[in-house]
Amino acid sequence: MSSTELPFVPPANVLPKVGTVRVAEGERLRSVELPGVTLTVRSRPPAREGLPPALFVHGLGGSSQNWSALMALLDGVVDGEALDLPGFGDSPPPDDGNYSVTGHARAVIRFLDASGRGPVHLFGNSLGGAIATRVAAVRPDLVRTLTLVSPALPEIRVQRAAVPTGLLAVPGVALLFTRLTREWTAEQRVRGVMALCYGDPGRVTPEGFRNAVQEMERRLRLPYFWDAMARSARGIVNAYTLGGQQGLWRQAERVLAPTLLVYGGRDQLVGFRMAQKAARAFRDSRLVTLPDAGHVAMMEYPETVALAFRELLEEAGELGARRAMRAGRADAGGDAADEEGTDESMGG
């Protein structure tokens, strides 16, 4: 092995268990085995039966925990599940070592096909936004609506703060970085990530910071952590260079689903200037800009993102159709008063 290569990563079935993943109150985790990949799925029991399914896809270096706050706010609107992408969170690496945007999208599609839950309300942040865009373009039958928070779509002028992340894609850089930062504590690493991803890191609660540090400590013990980061970063860079029908902007134009776009004014990784281009590219889009938000608006301002999603459903006729169905059941002998109370809880 040359000095520029990352260390060998053992197959998923012999990887060590390095610690438990945090599960918030009301959440549950399960493992789903699919051809070539095993995914950890985080979910919340829906407030009632019959809610439409939703799937949440995190960004580079993130996990399904990134969606916990938003999922809790939407548990009366959708039946939500969040994936740990292969090599992230509690999901082991993919068998083929493919961390490209297409490879991650293939894992999402396999999960949706196997679960039979589609079409879903699909959410994506950063890398997850690029993945969700590709899924919506190539498998429109699986996507009911699309919500993208700071999606990692190609930019000509990349944000300066995003350059170090892009450099991880260069062979040897990840290994060099691990050597240079060997003495950094988990607390130092988390503070750096929060300074990069949050518009105002002061919004993170002490409990939230402690949980993030514990998760960082767990991840740093994973033998494939830096390999997954480097290869996924390389996947983003490679996706940016693709042209033709495989180009992400061309695929954005092919998305049929009603789309909500959320951009933060203080985002250091995805340019705020890309918001208008994205609004033009997605044919049926709604744009929400949050001047004080950074790269992870669903974690910084989950109430605002939840409200915007409800409004997307209203405009797309989703909530109206569900209310009509419930009204029909009430006319047929259901509890009309209970149904009205449900509407109120949905913000309607």
N, C-alpha and C positions, 0 to 999 in steps of 0.2 A: 504494500500500500504506500503510495506516495505521501509526502508530508502535507499535500494540499487537499487530500481526501478526508472526508469525515469517517469516523470509526465505524466498523461493521455493526449493524443493528440485528440482533437475533430475531428469529421468527416470533410472531405474536404469541404462539402457544408456549414459548419458554421465557417470556419476559417476566421480570420480577414484579411483584405487587409492592408498590412503594408507599402506600398510604391510602386512606379513604378520601373520597371526594365529598365535599360539603353538600348537603341536601337541605334546602330551606324548609321551613314549616309548610306543610301542604304539598310539597313536591315528592316525587318518587323517581327512581332511576331503574332502568332495565337495560339489558344487553341484547342486541339483535344481531344474529349471525346471518350474513348474506354472502353470496359468491364473491370471494376475494377480499372481503372486508367485514369487520365486526364493529358495530356502532353502539355507543352508549347513548341512550335517549332519556331526556329529562321531561317530565310531564306533570301536570296538575289535574286532579279530578275536576271536570267541568262543573259549573254551578248547577246544571241540569242536563238531562239527556237531550239529544237531538241537535246540539250546537254544531255548526260547521267546523271542520278540522282546520288547523293552522300549523305551519311548520316554520321554525326559527333557525337561521343559519348564521353562526358567528364569524368573526373575522380572524385575520392572521394573529396567532398568539393568544386568541381568546378561547372561550368554551361556551357550553350551553348556559353556564351561570350568568353570562352577560345579559341574558334575556329574562332572568328571574323576576325582576321588578315589573317589567312590562307584561309578562305572562300573568302575574297576579292581578293586574289591573284589568286584564281582558278575559278572566276566567268566566265571566258571565256573558261573553260575546262569542268566544270561540273555544273549541276544544283543542288546547295548545300542546305541542310537543316541540322540544328543542334538541337538535343533534349536537354531539361532539364529533366534529369532522375527524376523519382518520388521522391519527398521530397527535390529536389535541384532546384536552380534557381527559376523560377516562377511556377514550377509544384508542386501541392499539394501532400501529402503523398498517397501511394497506399491504396486502401480500405482495403486490407487484412494485411497491415503492413509488407509485405514481402520485405525485402531489400537484400535478398541473390543475389549472382551473377546470379543464375537461374531466380529469380524473376525479376531482371532488364532486363535480356536477353528476358524474356517472354514479357515485355513491349515493347522492341524494335521490336520483331517479330510481335506483335499485330499491332504496328504502320505501319510496312512495309506491312503487309497483308492488312490492311484497306486502305492504300494509293494506293496500286497497283503500286508502283513505282519500285519494285524490278525487276531484280537484281540491286543492287546499289553498288557504290564504297563506302565501309564501312571503316570509320576511328574510332580509339579508342585510348584514352590516359589513362594510369594507370589502375584504375578500369574499365574504359571504354574499355581498351585493352583486359582485361579478358572477359568482356561482349561480345565484338565483336568477340573474338575467339570462344566463345561458340555458338554464333549465326551462324558463318560461318561453324562450325562443324556440327551442328544439322539441319541447313536449308541452305545447299549449293545453293539451287535455288534462295536465296535472295541476294547472295553476288557475285559481279562481280570481284572486287579486294578487298584486305584487307590491310589497312595501320595502323600499330601499333606504337605508340610513347610511349616508356617506359612502355610496358604492364605489369600489375601486375600479373605475372605468378609465381608459387611457387618457392621459394628459400630455400635451406637448411640452408645457412648462411645469415640471414636477415641483411640488412643494419642497423647499430646502430641507425642512425637517424630515421629509420622507426619504432623503438620500441614503442615510445609514441603513434603513430597512431594505432599500433596493440593493445596497452593497452586499447584503447577506446572500444574494443570489450568485455572487461571484465565487467560483470554487476556491476554497481555502480560507475565505474571510470568516466564516462562522467558526472554524477551528481556531483561527487567530484570535477572534473576539473572546472565545471561551477562555483562552490562555490569559489574555490581557485583563479580563474581568474576574479571574478566579477568586480574588480576595473580596469582591463585592458581596455585601450581605443581601439577603432577600429583601430587607427593608429598603436598601438603597435601590435595588432594581425596581421594586414596586413604585417608589417615589418617582423614578425616572419615567416609567411607563405612564403613570397618572399625569405627570407634567406634560407628556407628549399627547395623551389621548383626551384629557379633559379640558374644557374651556376654563374651568375654575376648579382645580384639585381640592380646594377648600370645601366643596360640596360633598366630598366623601366623608362619611361618618367614621368615627374611631372604630366601630365594629366592622364596617366595610373594609377599612384599611387592614385590620387584623386578619380578616378572612382572606384578603388578597395576598397577604404575606404568607399565610399558611399554605395557600394554593401554590404560590411561587416556590416555596420550599419543597413541596411535593413534586412539582414539575422538574425542578433541577436535579432530582434523583432519578428521573427517567432516562434510560440510556439513549433514547431516540429524540429527546427534546430538541436539540439544536439541529439535528438532521431534518426533522419535520419543519422547523422554522425556515431553514435555508432552502429546502426544496420547494416549499410553498411560496416563498418569496421569489424564487426563480420562476415558479409557475405564473405568478402575476406579471413579472417582467416579460416572459415569453408571450403571454396573452396580449400584452400591450403591442407587441410587434406583429401580431397576426393581421393579415388583411383579408379582403374578400368576404365571403359569407361567414367565415369564422371570426371575423373582427367583432369585438364586443359592441362597438357603436352600431355596426350593421345589425347585430343581433338585437340590440335595444330597439331598433326600428321595426323589428319583426314581432315584438311582443304584442299580443292582443289583449291581455288582461288589463283591467283598470289598474293604474299604477300610482302609488303615493311615493314622492321623493322628499326626503328629509335631509337638509344640509345645515351644518353649523358654521356660524360666522367666524369662530375661533378655531376651526379645524386646521391642524398643522400637517395633516397627512393627505387629505383630499381637498383640492382647491375649491373655495367657496364660489369662485368664478365659473365652476363647471355646472352649477345648479341650472342656469338658464339653458345651457347646451343640452343637459339631460332632459329638461322639460320639453324641449323641441324634439328630441330623439324618440322618446316614448310617446306613441300616438295618442294614448288616452291617459294623460298624466295630470296629477295635482302636485303642486310644489309647496312645501312648507320650509321656510328658512327661520332658523333660531339664532339670532345674532350673538348670544352669549354661549352657545353650545360649542363643544369641540367635536371629536371624532365619534363619540359614542352617545349620541343624544338620547337613545333609549335607556341609558343608565343615568344620565344627568337630569333629563327632563322626561321621565317615563309618563307622567300624567299628560303632558302636552302631546307626546307621540300617540298615546292611547286615544286621546280626543280626536286627533287628526285621522286615525284609523277608523274610528266610528263614523266620522264625517265622510270618509271614502266609501264606507258601506252604504251610508245614506244616499250618496250621489249615484252609486252603482246599483241602487235598488235592492241591495241585499237585506237591509233591516226592514224596509217596507214590505218585501215579500214575506219575511218571517212573521211580521205583525199580522199580515192578512191571513196567513195560515193559522196563527194562534186565535185570531178573531173567529175564523171559521170553526175551529174546534170549540170555542166558547159558545158560539151560536148552537152548536150541536149538543150542548149540555155540559160543557166544561165550566170551570170556575172563572167567570169573567173578571171578578175582582182580583183574583190571584194573577191573571194575565196582565191586568193593568199595573199591578205592583211590579211585575217582571219588566215591563217597559220602562218604568221609572228607574229601576236599578240599572238599566242599560243606557241611561242618559238620554232616553228618548222623550 
